[in-house]
Amino acid sequence: KSKSAGELCESSWECADPEGGLGFCGGSYDEPKRCYRHRVRSEGESCGHTDEGSDECAEGLYCNDVCQPRFVDGEGCVLGPVHGDTCASGLVCDRDGSGLCEQPVPAGGACDDYRRCGVWECTDGTCIWTGVFVFRCACAELP
């Protein structure tokens, strides 16, 4: 029988999620390992981190207690760091200005923050391509 989230375990093979998500065995150095689950949720479903694991939103959605569609060009973006990037793919959030989702500044364009440059870097006030994709997030701490 597979173990449920929260039960003690030795291996991820022991852990299963009855709703079809990913079950895994993990823990900290000073505590015994327990089963956790990871699920990908659809629009309108609850999301976030709990003691049992995490529920993340499917592609094109962001988590604000429930999975919601990302914002399109010209719509207001959620500015809190717990939400990460709330704009649709290919857009950036103007966090320090209009608070709207917009097209990123192209390479060679003027910038005052790397977040305005999309996958580019903001160096000496100019968006530049470094030859390396840089992934950043405004990540919230897990409970």
Protein Blocks (a to p, Z undefined) as FASTA:
>chain_A
ZZdehiacfbfklpccfkopacdddddfkbccdddddddddehiacdddfkbccdddehi
acehiacddddehiacdfbfklmpabdehiacdfklnopacddddehiacfbfklnomac
ceehiacdehiacddddddddZZ
